[in-house]
């Protein structure tokens, strides 16, 4: 995931077809609007039809949100930054994540767009159902809300300065991941797993480069 320089204008061209290219872009509100009804229905179904208690529903839902943070970390570290000499693998990684490192100001590709998102969500739900059965209707909504929060945090980190002082380390962790070294700082919605697995930046030693940070933020 090494590029000669960060490109502050434009966006990567991922496909020759303009129709396929169009399907690679979306707005965060589109994805929120797509999944919130699904999340709400599944939680209601768990309580009203499957007969689980509110306590059980809330506990599994919150546990799934926490599980997402680990999933996010592992995917970012081991899949999105997978190193390979195989051109097809390198192409896949670039489409999935590399283009964001080259064009960090591209705000249209921070969420997976609707069509591939729904396909992948269906696969994930099916995989979870194999192991969790009816509990999937409580677990999957928490997992997906975790994803929505992750995507929104990622958007916010590139769009604005941290709104509160306690969030600044999270902002800096991701900024350093972009311009300091992509072998650290894999957490976006949470830095907890970076600290646990030893991949966090030493923020006390890292000098804050405001010019570099501006290069990673969206144009106003």
ZASE-877265 format. One line per field, with one value per atom (N, C-alpha, C): residue number from 1; x, y, z; atom name. Coordinates in steps of 0.1 Angstrom, whole numbers, plus 5000, padded with zeros to 4 digits. Example, Ala and Ser with C-alpha at 12.3 -4.5 7.8 and 13.67 -1.06 7.14 Angstrom:
! residues 2
vose	c(1 | 1 | 1 | 2 | 2 | 2)
u	c(5132 | 5123 | 5132 | 5128 | 5137 | 5129)
v	c(4943 | 4955 | 4967 | 4978 | 4989 | 5000)
w	c(5078 | 5078 | 5078 | 5071 | 5071 | 5079)
dogu	c(N | CA | C | N | CA | C)
END
This chain:
! residues 220
vose	c(1 | 1 | 1 | 2 | 2 | 2 | 3 | 3 | 3 | 4 | 4 | 4 | 5 | 5 | 5 | 6 | 6 | 6 | 7 | 7 | 7 | 8 | 8 | 8 | 9 | 9 | 9 | 10 | 10 | 10 | 11 | 11 | 11 | 12 | 12 | 12 | 13 | 13 | 13 | 14 | 14 | 14 | 15 | 15 | 15 | 16 | 16 | 16 | 17 | 17 | 17 | 18 | 18 | 18 | 19 | 19 | 19 | 20 | 20 | 20 | 21 | 21 | 21 | 22 | 22 | 22 | 23 | 23 | 23 | 24 | 24 | 24 | 25 | 25 | 25 | 26 | 26 | 26 | 27 | 27 | 27 | 28 | 28 | 28 | 29 | 29 | 29 | 30 | 30 | 30 | 31 | 31 | 31 | 32 | 32 | 32 | 33 | 33 | 33 | 34 | 34 | 34 | 35 | 35 | 35 | 36 | 36 | 36 | 37 | 37 | 37 | 38 | 38 | 38 | 39 | 39 | 39 | 40 | 40 | 40 | 41 | 41 | 41 | 42 | 42 | 42 | 43 | 43 | 43 | 44 | 44 | 44 | 45 | 45 | 45 | 46 | 46 | 46 | 47 | 47 | 47 | 48 | 48 | 48 | 49 | 49 | 49 | 50 | 50 | 50 | 51 | 51 | 51 | 52 | 52 | 52 | 53 | 53 | 53 | 54 | 54 | 54 | 55 | 55 | 55 | 56 | 56 | 56 | 57 | 57 | 57 | 58 | 58 | 58 | 59 | 59 | 59 | 60 | 60 | 60 | 61 | 61 | 61 | 62 | 62 | 62 | 63 | 63 | 63 | 64 | 64 | 64 | 65 | 65 | 65 | 66 | 66 | 66 | 67 | 67 | 67 | 68 | 68 | 68 | 69 | 69 | 69 | 70 | 70 | 70 | 71 | 71 | 71 | 72 | 72 | 72 | 73 | 73 | 73 | 74 | 74 | 74 | 75 | 75 | 75 | 76 | 76 | 76 | 77 | 77 | 77 | 78 | 78 | 78 | 79 | 79 | 79 | 80 | 80 | 80 | 81 | 81 | 81 | 82 | 82 | 82 | 83 | 83 | 83 | 84 | 84 | 84 | 85 | 85 | 85 | 86 | 86 | 86 | 87 | 87 | 87 | 88 | 88 | 88 | 89 | 89 | 89 | 90 | 90 | 90 | 91 | 91 | 91 | 92 | 92 | 92 | 93 | 93 | 93 | 94 | 94 | 94 | 95 | 95 | 95 | 96 | 96 | 96 | 97 | 97 | 97 | 98 | 98 | 98 | 99 | 99 | 99 | 100 | 100 | 100 | 101 | 101 | 101 | 102 | 102 | 102 | 103 | 103 | 103 | 104 | 104 | 104 | 105 | 105 | 105 | 106 | 106 | 106 | 107 | 107 | 107 | 108 | 108 | 108 | 109 | 109 | 109 | 110 | 110 | 110 | 111 | 111 | 111 | 112 | 112 | 112 | 113 | 113 | 113 | 114 | 114 | 114 | 115 | 115 | 115 | 116 | 116 | 116 | 117 | 117 | 117 | 118 | 118 | 118 | 119 | 119 | 119 | 120 | 120 | 120 | 121 | 121 | 121 | 122 | 122 | 122 | 123 | 123 | 123 | 124 | 124 | 124 | 125 | 125 | 125 | 126 | 126 | 126 | 127 | 127 | 127 | 128 | 128 | 128 | 129 | 129 | 129 | 130 | 130 | 130 | 131 | 131 | 131 | 132 | 132 | 132 | 133 | 133 | 133 | 134 | 134 | 134 | 135 | 135 | 135 | 136 | 136 | 136 | 137 | 137 | 137 | 138 | 138 | 138 | 139 | 139 | 139 | 140 | 140 | 140 | 141 | 141 | 141 | 142 | 142 | 142 | 143 | 143 | 143 | 144 | 144 | 144 | 145 | 145 | 145 | 146 | 146 | 146 | 147 | 147 | 147 | 148 | 148 | 148 | 149 | 149 | 149 | 150 | 150 | 150 | 151 | 151 | 151 | 152 | 152 | 152 | 153 | 153 | 153 | 154 | 154 | 154 | 155 | 155 | 155 | 156 | 156 | 156 | 157 | 157 | 157 | 158 | 158 | 158 | 159 | 159 | 159 | 160 | 160 | 160 | 161 | 161 | 161 | 162 | 162 | 162 | 163 | 163 | 163 | 164 | 164 | 164 | 165 | 165 | 165 | 166 | 166 | 166 | 167 | 167 | 167 | 168 | 168 | 168 | 169 | 169 | 169 | 170 | 170 | 170 | 171 | 171 | 171 | 172 | 172 | 172 | 173 | 173 | 173 | 174 | 174 | 174 | 175 | 175 | 175 | 176 | 176 | 176 | 177 | 177 | 177 | 178 | 178 | 178 | 179 | 179 | 179 | 180 | 180 | 180 | 181 | 181 | 181 | 182 | 182 | 182 | 183 | 183 | 183 | 184 | 184 | 184 | 185 | 185 | 185 | 186 | 186 | 186 | 187 | 187 | 187 | 188 | 188 | 188 | 189 | 189 | 189 | 190 | 190 | 190 | 191 | 191 | 191 | 192 | 192 | 192 | 193 | 193 | 193 | 194 | 194 | 194 | 195 | 195 | 195 | 196 | 196 | 196 | 197 | 197 | 197 | 198 | 198 | 198 | 199 | 199 | 199 | 200 | 200 | 200 | 201 | 201 | 201 | 202 | 202 | 202 | 203 | 203 | 203 | 204 | 204 | 204 | 205 | 205 | 205 | 206 | 206 | 206 | 207 | 207 | 207 | 208 | 208 | 208 | 209 | 209 | 209 | 210 | 210 | 210 | 211 | 211 | 211 | 212 | 212 | 212 | 213 | 213 | 213 | 214 | 214 | 214 | 215 | 215 | 215 | 216 | 216 | 216 | 217 | 217 | 217 | 218 | 218 | 218 | 219 | 219 | 219 | 220 | 220 | 220)
u	c(5009 | 5000 | 5009 | 5019 | 5028 | 5026 | 5024 | 5022 | 5033 | 5036 | 5046 | 5042 | 5029 | 5024 | 5009 | 5003 | 4989 | 4983 | 4973 | 4966 | 4955 | 4956 | 4946 | 4934 | 4934 | 4923 | 4919 | 4906 | 4901 | 4899 | 4896 | 4894 | 4899 | 4902 | 4907 | 4896 | 4901 | 4892 | 4893 | 4883 | 4884 | 4880 | 4870 | 4865 | 4864 | 4866 | 4865 | 4851 | 4841 | 4827 | 4822 | 4816 | 4811 | 4799 | 4792 | 4781 | 4787 | 4797 | 4803 | 4810 | 4816 | 4822 | 4812 | 4800 | 4790 | 4786 | 4786 | 4782 | 4792 | 4804 | 4814 | 4813 | 4803 | 4802 | 4789 | 4789 | 4777 | 4778 | 4768 | 4768 | 4764 | 4770 | 4767 | 4752 | 4745 | 4731 | 4723 | 4727 | 4721 | 4722 | 4734 | 4737 | 4730 | 4729 | 4722 | 4707 | 4701 | 4687 | 4684 | 4694 | 4692 | 4692 | 4700 | 4702 | 4694 | 4691 | 4683 | 4670 | 4662 | 4649 | 4652 | 4662 | 4666 | 4669 | 4678 | 4682 | 4670 | 4661 | 4649 | 4640 | 4638 | 4628 | 4634 | 4647 | 4652 | 4652 | 4654 | 4653 | 4639 | 4629 | 4615 | 4611 | 4616 | 4613 | 4618 | 4630 | 4636 | 4628 | 4622 | 4614 | 4600 | 4593 | 4579 | 4576 | 4584 | 4581 | 4589 | 4602 | 4611 | 4609 | 4604 | 4601 | 4613 | 4624 | 4635 | 4632 | 4637 | 4635 | 4642 | 4637 | 4644 | 4659 | 4661 | 4675 | 4684 | 4678 | 4686 | 4689 | 4679 | 4681 | 4691 | 4690 | 4700 | 4714 | 4715 | 4728 | 4736 | 4729 | 4735 | 4737 | 4728 | 4730 | 4742 | 4744 | 4756 | 4769 | 4768 | 4779 | 4784 | 4774 | 4778 | 4784 | 4780 | 4786 | 4801 | 4803 | 4817 | 4825 | 4819 | 4825 | 4829 | 4821 | 4824 | 4838 | 4841 | 4854 | 4866 | 4865 | 4875 | 4876 | 4864 | 4863 | 4869 | 4865 | 4870 | 4886 | 4891 | 4906 | 4912 | 4907 | 4913 | 4912 | 4901 | 4899 | 4908 | 4909 | 4918 | 4933 | 4936 | 4951 | 4955 | 4947 | 4951 | 4945 | 4934 | 4929 | 4932 | 4928 | 4929 | 4944 | 4953 | 4967 | 4975 | 4968 | 4975 | 4985 | 4997 | 5008 | 5009 | 5010 | 5011 | 5017 | 5024 | 5030 | 5021 | 5010 | 5000 | 4992 | 4993 | 4986 | 4971 | 4964 | 4950 | 4947 | 4955 | 4953 | 4956 | 4966 | 4970 | 4958 | 4952 | 4941 | 4929 | 4926 | 4915 | 4917 | 4929 | 4932 | 4931 | 4935 | 4934 | 4920 | 4912 | 4897 | 4891 | 4894 | 4888 | 4892 | 4905 | 4910 | 4922 | 4930 | 4942 | 4939 | 4928 | 4924 | 4921 | 4917 | 4914 | 4927 | 4938 | 4951 | 4957 | 4954 | 4960 | 4951 | 4938 | 4929 | 4921 | 4927 | 4920 | 4909 | 4909 | 4898 | 4886 | 4886 | 4874 | 4864 | 4854 | 4843 | 4833 | 4833 | 4822 | 4825 | 4837 | 4841 | 4845 | 4839 | 4842 | 4832 | 4821 | 4811 | 4811 | 4809 | 4807 | 4793 | 4793 | 4781 | 4770 | 4757 | 4745 | 4745 | 4748 | 4747 | 4757 | 4770 | 4779 | 4777 | 4773 | 4770 | 4759 | 4748 | 4737 | 4741 | 4749 | 4753 | 4762 | 4772 | 4781 | 4773 | 4764 | 4756 | 4748 | 4743 | 4735 | 4744 | 4757 | 4766 | 4770 | 4772 | 4776 | 4764 | 4752 | 4741 | 4739 | 4741 | 4740 | 4751 | 4763 | 4774 | 4771 | 4766 | 4763 | 4752 | 4742 | 4730 | 4734 | 4745 | 4749 | 4753 | 4760 | 4765 | 4755 | 4748 | 4740 | 4725 | 4720 | 4706 | 4698 | 4687 | 4678 | 4685 | 4696 | 4704 | 4709 | 4710 | 4715 | 4706 | 4693 | 4684 | 4687 | 4694 | 4699 | 4713 | 4721 | 4736 | 4739 | 4732 | 4735 | 4732 | 4720 | 4718 | 4729 | 4734 | 4745 | 4757 | 4760 | 4772 | 4771 | 4759 | 4757 | 4757 | 4752 | 4752 | 4767 | 4775 | 4789 | 4796 | 4792 | 4797 | 4793 | 4780 | 4776 | 4783 | 4786 | 4793 | 4807 | 4813 | 4827 | 4828 | 4819 | 4819 | 4817 | 4808 | 4805 | 4817 | 4824 | 4836 | 4847 | 4848 | 4858 | 4856 | 4843 | 4839 | 4842 | 4839 | 4841 | 4855 | 4864 | 4878 | 4884 | 4879 | 4884 | 4877 | 4866 | 4858 | 4861 | 4862 | 4862 | 4873 | 4876 | 4885 | 4877 | 4884 | 4876 | 4867 | 4854 | 4845 | 4847 | 4854 | 4857 | 4872 | 4878 | 4892 | 4895 | 4886 | 4888 | 4889 | 4883 | 4884 | 4896 | 4904 | 4916 | 4926 | 4928 | 4937 | 4932 | 4919 | 4914 | 4916 | 4914 | 4916 | 4931 | 4940 | 4954 | 4959 | 4954 | 4957 | 4955 | 4943 | 4940 | 4948 | 4950 | 4958 | 4973 | 4978 | 4992 | 4992 | 4981 | 4980 | 4982 | 4977 | 4977 | 4991 | 4997 | 5009 | 5021 | 5020 | 5032 | 5036 | 5027 | 5030 | 5017 | 5014 | 5002 | 5004 | 5015 | 5016 | 5011 | 5006 | 5000 | 4987 | 4980 | 4968 | 4956 | 4953 | 4942 | 4928 | 4927 | 4914 | 4908 | 4896 | 4890 | 4879 | 4869 | 4859 | 4863 | 4874 | 4880 | 4894 | 4902 | 4917 | 4920 | 4910 | 4913 | 4921 | 4919 | 4926 | 4940 | 4942 | 4956 | 4964 | 4959 | 4966 | 4968 | 4958 | 4959 | 4969 | 4970 | 4979 | 4992 | 4994 | 5006 | 5009 | 4998 | 4999 | 4995 | 4995 | 4991 | 5003 | 5001 | 5012 | 5014 | 5027 | 5030 | 5027 | 5015 | 5011 | 5018 | 5024 | 5032 | 5045 | 5050 | 5063 | 5061 | 5049 | 5047 | 5043 | 5051 | 5048 | 5036 | 5027 | 5015 | 5018 | 5016 | 5019 | 5006 | 5002 | 4989 | 4988 | 4999 | 4998 | 4995 | 5001 | 4998 | 4983 | 4979 | 4965 | 4955 | 4958 | 4949 | 4949 | 4960 | 4960 | 4951 | 4948 | 4939 | 4925 | 4921 | 4908 | 4901 | 4888 | 4880 | 4881 | 4880 | 4879 | 4866 | 4868 | 4856 | 4847)
v	c(4988 | 5000 | 5012 | 5012 | 5024 | 5031 | 5044 | 5053 | 5064 | 5069 | 5080 | 5092 | 5095 | 5106 | 5105 | 5112 | 5112 | 5122 | 5117 | 5126 | 5133 | 5146 | 5155 | 5158 | 5155 | 5158 | 5145 | 5145 | 5134 | 5121 | 5110 | 5097 | 5087 | 5075 | 5064 | 5059 | 5055 | 5049 | 5034 | 5028 | 5013 | 5004 | 5009 | 5001 | 5009 | 5003 | 5010 | 5013 | 5004 | 5007 | 5018 | 5028 | 5039 | 5034 | 5024 | 5018 | 5011 | 5003 | 4996 | 5007 | 5017 | 5027 | 5035 | 5037 | 5044 | 5035 | 5022 | 5013 | 5012 | 5018 | 5018 | 5030 | 5039 | 5051 | 5052 | 5058 | 5060 | 5071 | 5074 | 5084 | 5077 | 5081 | 5074 | 5073 | 5083 | 5083 | 5073 | 5069 | 5059 | 5045 | 5043 | 5030 | 5029 | 5041 | 5041 | 5038 | 5045 | 5043 | 5029 | 5022 | 5009 | 4999 | 5001 | 4991 | 4993 | 5006 | 5008 | 5001 | 5001 | 4993 | 4978 | 4973 | 4959 | 4956 | 4965 | 4963 | 4964 | 4974 | 4975 | 4963 | 4959 | 4947 | 4935 | 4932 | 4920 | 4920 | 4931 | 4932 | 4930 | 4936 | 4935 | 4920 | 4914 | 4900 | 4891 | 4894 | 4886 | 4886 | 4898 | 4899 | 4895 | 4899 | 4897 | 4883 | 4877 | 4864 | 4853 | 4855 | 4845 | 4844 | 4854 | 4854 | 4856 | 4862 | 4864 | 4877 | 4877 | 4888 | 4900 | 4912 | 4924 | 4924 | 4919 | 4918 | 4910 | 4898 | 4889 | 4896 | 4903 | 4910 | 4921 | 4929 | 4940 | 4935 | 4925 | 4919 | 4914 | 4906 | 4900 | 4911 | 4921 | 4932 | 4940 | 4943 | 4951 | 4943 | 4930 | 4921 | 4920 | 4920 | 4920 | 4933 | 4944 | 4957 | 4957 | 4951 | 4950 | 4941 | 4930 | 4920 | 4926 | 4936 | 4942 | 4949 | 4955 | 4963 | 4953 | 4941 | 4931 | 4927 | 4925 | 4921 | 4932 | 4944 | 4956 | 4956 | 4954 | 4954 | 4943 | 4931 | 4920 | 4921 | 4926 | 4928 | 4939 | 4950 | 4961 | 4957 | 4949 | 4946 | 4935 | 4924 | 4912 | 4911 | 4917 | 4916 | 4929 | 4941 | 4953 | 4957 | 4952 | 4955 | 4942 | 4933 | 4920 | 4923 | 4918 | 4920 | 4908 | 4910 | 4899 | 4904 | 4895 | 4899 | 4895 | 4888 | 4884 | 4896 | 4899 | 4911 | 4911 | 4900 | 4899 | 4902 | 4897 | 4900 | 4914 | 4920 | 4934 | 4943 | 4939 | 4946 | 4946 | 4934 | 4932 | 4941 | 4941 | 4949 | 4964 | 4968 | 4982 | 4987 | 4978 | 4982 | 4983 | 4973 | 4973 | 4984 | 4987 | 4997 | 5006 | 5000 | 5008 | 5021 | 5022 | 5035 | 5046 | 5042 | 5051 | 5057 | 5049 | 5054 | 5064 | 5061 | 5069 | 5082 | 5081 | 5093 | 5094 | 5098 | 5099 | 5109 | 5118 | 5129 | 5124 | 5112 | 5107 | 5103 | 5111 | 5108 | 5099 | 5095 | 5086 | 5071 | 5068 | 5054 | 5050 | 5056 | 5052 | 5041 | 5040 | 5029 | 5020 | 5007 | 4998 | 5002 | 5003 | 5008 | 4997 | 5002 | 4993 | 4979 | 4977 | 4964 | 4954 | 4957 | 4947 | 4946 | 4957 | 4957 | 4947 | 4947 | 4938 | 4924 | 4921 | 4908 | 4902 | 4911 | 4907 | 4905 | 4914 | 4913 | 4900 | 4896 | 4883 | 4872 | 4872 | 4861 | 4861 | 4872 | 4873 | 4868 | 4872 | 4868 | 4852 | 4847 | 4832 | 4825 | 4830 | 4824 | 4825 | 4836 | 4837 | 4828 | 4826 | 4818 | 4803 | 4799 | 4785 | 4782 | 4792 | 4790 | 4794 | 4805 | 4811 | 4809 | 4804 | 4801 | 4813 | 4812 | 4823 | 4835 | 4832 | 4843 | 4853 | 4849 | 4857 | 4870 | 4869 | 4880 | 4891 | 4888 | 4898 | 4902 | 4892 | 4894 | 4903 | 4899 | 4905 | 4920 | 4925 | 4939 | 4947 | 4941 | 4948 | 4948 | 4938 | 4937 | 4948 | 4949 | 4959 | 4973 | 4975 | 4989 | 4992 | 4983 | 4985 | 4989 | 4983 | 4987 | 5001 | 5005 | 5018 | 5029 | 5026 | 5035 | 5036 | 5025 | 5025 | 5034 | 5032 | 5040 | 5054 | 5058 | 5071 | 5078 | 5070 | 5075 | 5078 | 5069 | 5070 | 5083 | 5085 | 5097 | 5110 | 5109 | 5121 | 5124 | 5114 | 5116 | 5123 | 5120 | 5127 | 5140 | 5142 | 5154 | 5166 | 5163 | 5173 | 5171 | 5181 | 5179 | 5172 | 5165 | 5158 | 5168 | 5164 | 5173 | 5173 | 5164 | 5164 | 5160 | 5164 | 5162 | 5147 | 5140 | 5125 | 5117 | 5123 | 5116 | 5119 | 5129 | 5132 | 5121 | 5112 | 5101 | 5092 | 5090 | 5081 | 5088 | 5101 | 5108 | 5107 | 5110 | 5110 | 5096 | 5085 | 5072 | 5069 | 5073 | 5071 | 5079 | 5092 | 5101 | 5095 | 5091 | 5085 | 5072 | 5065 | 5052 | 5056 | 5068 | 5072 | 5077 | 5086 | 5093 | 5089 | 5082 | 5078 | 5063 | 5054 | 5040 | 5032 | 5024 | 5016 | 5003 | 5001 | 4988 | 4990 | 5001 | 5004 | 5012 | 5013 | 5021 | 5016 | 5003 | 4997 | 5000 | 5004 | 5006 | 5020 | 5020 | 5032 | 5037 | 5028 | 5031 | 5030 | 5023 | 5021 | 5017 | 5022 | 5019 | 5008 | 5002 | 4992 | 4980 | 4975 | 4963 | 4967 | 4979 | 4984 | 4983 | 4987 | 4987 | 4973 | 4964 | 4950 | 4943 | 4945 | 4937 | 4945 | 4956 | 4963 | 4970 | 4975 | 4982 | 4996 | 5002 | 5016 | 5025 | 5037 | 5046 | 5052 | 5056 | 5063 | 5077 | 5082 | 5095 | 5106 | 5102 | 5112 | 5115 | 5106 | 5108 | 5113 | 5110 | 5114 | 5129 | 5136 | 5150 | 5152 | 5161 | 5163 | 5172 | 5167 | 5174 | 5179 | 5192 | 5197 | 5198 | 5200 | 5201 | 5187 | 5176 | 5163 | 5159 | 5163 | 5161 | 5167 | 5179 | 5186 | 5179 | 5173 | 5165 | 5153 | 5148 | 5136 | 5140 | 5152 | 5156 | 5161 | 5159 | 5163 | 5178 | 5182 | 5196 | 5202 | 5213 | 5220 | 5226)
w	c(5000 | 5000 | 5000 | 4991 | 4991 | 4978 | 4979 | 4968 | 4968 | 4956 | 4956 | 4963 | 4962 | 4970 | 4971 | 4981 | 4983 | 4972 | 4965 | 4955 | 4962 | 4962 | 4969 | 4960 | 4947 | 4938 | 4931 | 4927 | 4919 | 4927 | 4919 | 4925 | 4916 | 4921 | 4913 | 4903 | 4891 | 4882 | 4884 | 4888 | 4892 | 4881 | 4872 | 4861 | 4848 | 4837 | 4824 | 4822 | 4825 | 4823 | 4832 | 4827 | 4835 | 4844 | 4840 | 4848 | 4860 | 4858 | 4870 | 4879 | 4872 | 4880 | 4889 | 4884 | 4891 | 4903 | 4902 | 4913 | 4924 | 4922 | 4933 | 4942 | 4940 | 4948 | 4955 | 4967 | 4974 | 4984 | 4991 | 5002 | 5015 | 5026 | 5039 | 5042 | 5039 | 5043 | 5035 | 5023 | 5015 | 5022 | 5027 | 5034 | 5048 | 5055 | 5067 | 5065 | 5054 | 5051 | 5047 | 5041 | 5036 | 5048 | 5058 | 5068 | 5081 | 5084 | 5097 | 5097 | 5086 | 5087 | 5089 | 5083 | 5085 | 5099 | 5105 | 5119 | 5128 | 5126 | 5134 | 5133 | 5121 | 5119 | 5126 | 5125 | 5130 | 5146 | 5152 | 5166 | 5171 | 5164 | 5167 | 5165 | 5155 | 5152 | 5163 | 5168 | 5178 | 5191 | 5194 | 5206 | 5204 | 5193 | 5191 | 5186 | 5177 | 5171 | 5177 | 5179 | 5184 | 5200 | 5206 | 5220 | 5230 | 5225 | 5233 | 5242 | 5254 | 5263 | 5258 | 5263 | 5259 | 5264 | 5276 | 5281 | 5272 | 5268 | 5259 | 5246 | 5240 | 5227 | 5228 | 5239 | 5240 | 5243 | 5251 | 5254 | 5242 | 5234 | 5222 | 5212 | 5211 | 5201 | 5205 | 5217 | 5221 | 5220 | 5223 | 5222 | 5207 | 5198 | 5184 | 5179 | 5185 | 5182 | 5186 | 5198 | 5202 | 5194 | 5190 | 5181 | 5168 | 5163 | 5150 | 5151 | 5163 | 5164 | 5162 | 5166 | 5164 | 5149 | 5144 | 5130 | 5121 | 5124 | 5117 | 5117 | 5129 | 5130 | 5122 | 5123 | 5116 | 5101 | 5096 | 5082 | 5077 | 5084 | 5080 | 5080 | 5090 | 5091 | 5082 | 5081 | 5074 | 5059 | 5056 | 5043 | 5035 | 5040 | 5033 | 5031 | 5039 | 5038 | 5035 | 5029 | 5025 | 5014 | 5015 | 5006 | 4997 | 4984 | 4974 | 4961 | 4954 | 4941 | 4930 | 4934 | 4924 | 4919 | 4906 | 4900 | 4903 | 4903 | 4905 | 4920 | 4929 | 4943 | 4946 | 4940 | 4942 | 4937 | 4926 | 4920 | 4929 | 4935 | 4944 | 4957 | 4962 | 4974 | 4971 | 4959 | 4955 | 4954 | 4948 | 4946 | 4960 | 4969 | 4982 | 4991 | 4991 | 5001 | 4996 | 4987 | 4983 | 4977 | 4969 | 4963 | 4973 | 4985 | 4996 | 5001 | 5001 | 5006 | 4995 | 4983 | 4972 | 4971 | 4973 | 4971 | 4984 | 4995 | 5008 | 5008 | 4999 | 4998 | 4990 | 4986 | 4978 | 4988 | 4991 | 5001 | 4996 | 4983 | 4978 | 4980 | 4985 | 4986 | 5000 | 5010 | 5023 | 5028 | 5022 | 5025 | 5013 | 5015 | 5004 | 4997 | 4984 | 4978 | 4979 | 4976 | 4979 | 4974 | 4961 | 4955 | 4961 | 4960 | 4967 | 4982 | 4988 | 5002 | 5006 | 4999 | 5002 | 4999 | 4989 | 4986 | 4997 | 5001 | 5012 | 5025 | 5028 | 5040 | 5040 | 5029 | 5028 | 5031 | 5026 | 5028 | 5043 | 5049 | 5063 | 5072 | 5069 | 5077 | 5076 | 5064 | 5062 | 5070 | 5070 | 5077 | 5092 | 5097 | 5111 | 5115 | 5106 | 5109 | 5111 | 5103 | 5105 | 5119 | 5126 | 5139 | 5150 | 5147 | 5158 | 5157 | 5145 | 5143 | 5147 | 5155 | 5158 | 5164 | 5171 | 5177 | 5167 | 5154 | 5144 | 5142 | 5145 | 5143 | 5154 | 5164 | 5173 | 5171 | 5167 | 5165 | 5152 | 5141 | 5129 | 5129 | 5135 | 5136 | 5144 | 5155 | 5162 | 5154 | 5147 | 5138 | 5127 | 5121 | 5110 | 5116 | 5128 | 5133 | 5136 | 5141 | 5142 | 5129 | 5118 | 5105 | 5102 | 5104 | 5101 | 5109 | 5122 | 5130 | 5125 | 5122 | 5116 | 5104 | 5094 | 5082 | 5085 | 5094 | 5098 | 5105 | 5114 | 5121 | 5111 | 5101 | 5091 | 5083 | 5079 | 5072 | 5080 | 5093 | 5102 | 5104 | 5105 | 5107 | 5095 | 5083 | 5071 | 5068 | 5074 | 5071 | 5081 | 5094 | 5104 | 5114 | 5122 | 5134 | 5144 | 5154 | 5164 | 5172 | 5174 | 5181 | 5196 | 5201 | 5216 | 5218 | 5229 | 5231 | 5233 | 5239 | 5242 | 5229 | 5218 | 5205 | 5196 | 5201 | 5193 | 5191 | 5201 | 5198 | 5187 | 5186 | 5176 | 5162 | 5161 | 5149 | 5145 | 5154 | 5151 | 5148 | 5154 | 5151 | 5136 | 5131 | 5117 | 5107 | 5111 | 5103 | 5101 | 5112 | 5112 | 5104 | 5104 | 5096 | 5081 | 5077 | 5063 | 5059 | 5067 | 5062 | 5069 | 5081 | 5088 | 5085 | 5085 | 5083 | 5084 | 5073 | 5073 | 5079 | 5087 | 5094 | 5109 | 5112 | 5125 | 5123 | 5134 | 5134 | 5126 | 5128 | 5120 | 5125 | 5138 | 5143 | 5138 | 5134 | 5130 | 5139 | 5142 | 5151 | 5166 | 5168 | 5181 | 5180 | 5190 | 5190 | 5199 | 5206 | 5216 | 5211 | 5199 | 5194 | 5190 | 5186 | 5183 | 5196 | 5207 | 5220 | 5224 | 5223 | 5227 | 5219 | 5206 | 5197 | 5194 | 5200 | 5199 | 5185 | 5179 | 5166 | 5167 | 5179 | 5181 | 5179 | 5175 | 5175 | 5189 | 5191 | 5204 | 5202 | 5205 | 5202 | 5209 | 5220 | 5228 | 5220 | 5213 | 5206 | 5191 | 5186 | 5172 | 5171 | 5163 | 5162 | 5153 | 5157 | 5149 | 5137 | 5125 | 5112 | 5107 | 5109 | 5105 | 5090 | 5083 | 5069 | 5063 | 5068 | 5064 | 5067 | 5078 | 5082 | 5072 | 5068 | 5059 | 5045 | 5042 | 5029 | 5029 | 5041 | 5042 | 5044 | 5046 | 5049 | 5036 | 5036 | 5025 | 5022 | 5009 | 5006 | 5011 | 5017 | 5022 | 5011)
dogu	c(N | CA | C | N | CA | C | N | CA | C | N | CA | C | N | CA | C | N | CA | C | N | CA | C | N | CA | C | N | CA | C | N | CA | C | N | CA | C | N | CA | C | N | CA | C | N | CA | C | N | CA | C | N | CA | C | N | CA | C | N | CA | C | N | CA | C | N | CA | C | N | CA | C | N | CA | C | N | CA | C | N | CA | C | N | CA | C | N | CA | C | N | CA | C | N | CA | C | N | CA | C | N | CA | C | N | CA | C | N | CA | C | N | CA | C | N | CA | C | N | CA | C | N | CA | C | N | CA | C | N | CA | C | N | CA | C | N | CA | C | N | CA | C | N | CA | C | N | CA | C | N | CA | C | N | CA | C | N | CA | C | N | CA | C | N | CA | C | N | CA | C | N | CA | C | N | CA | C | N | CA | C | N | CA | C | N | CA | C | N | CA | C | N | CA | C | N | CA | C | N | CA | C | N | CA | C | N | CA | C | N | CA | C | N | CA | C | N | CA | C | N | CA | C | N | CA | C | N | CA | C | N | CA | C | N | CA | C | N | CA | C | N | CA | C | N | CA | C | N | CA | C | N | CA | C | N | CA | C | N | CA | C | N | CA | C | N | CA | C | N | CA | C | N | CA | C | N | CA | C | N | CA | C | N | CA | C | N | CA | C | N | CA | C | N | CA | C | N | CA | C | N | CA | C | N | CA | C | N | CA | C | N | CA | C | N | CA | C | N | CA | C | N | CA | C | N | CA | C | N | CA | C | N | CA | C | N | CA | C | N | CA | C | N | CA | C | N | CA | C | N | CA | C | N | CA | C | N | CA | C | N | CA | C | N | CA | C | N | CA | C | N | CA | C | N | CA | C | N | CA | C | N | CA | C | N | CA | C | N | CA | C | N | CA | C | N | CA | C | N | CA | C | N | CA | C | N | CA | C | N | CA | C | N | CA | C | N | CA | C | N | CA | C | N | CA | C | N | CA | C | N | CA | C | N | CA | C | N | CA | C | N | CA | C | N | CA | C | N | CA | C | N | CA | C | N | CA | C | N | CA | C | N | CA | C | N | CA | C | N | CA | C | N | CA | C | N | CA | C | N | CA | C | N | CA | C | N | CA | C | N | CA | C | N | CA | C | N | CA | C | N | CA | C | N | CA | C | N | CA | C | N | CA | C | N | CA | C | N | CA | C | N | CA | C | N | CA | C | N | CA | C | N | CA | C | N | CA | C | N | CA | C | N | CA | C | N | CA | C | N | CA | C | N | CA | C | N | CA | C | N | CA | C | N | CA | C | N | CA | C | N | CA | C | N | CA | C | N | CA | C | N | CA | C | N | CA | C | N | CA | C | N | CA | C | N | CA | C | N | CA | C | N | CA | C | N | CA | C | N | CA | C | N | CA | C | N | CA | C | N | CA | C | N | CA | C | N | CA | C | N | CA | C | N | CA | C | N | CA | C | N | CA | C | N | CA | C | N | CA | C | N | CA | C | N | CA | C | N | CA | C | N | CA | C | N | CA | C | N | CA | C | N | CA | C | N | CA | C | N | CA | C | N | CA | C | N | CA | C | N | CA | C | N | CA | C | N | CA | C | N | CA | C | N | CA | C | N | CA | C | N | CA | C | N | CA | C | N | CA | C | N | CA | C | N | CA | C | N | CA | C | N | CA | C | N | CA | C | N | CA | C | N | CA | C | N | CA | C | N | CA | C | N | CA | C | N | CA | C | N | CA | C | N | CA | C | N | CA | C)
END
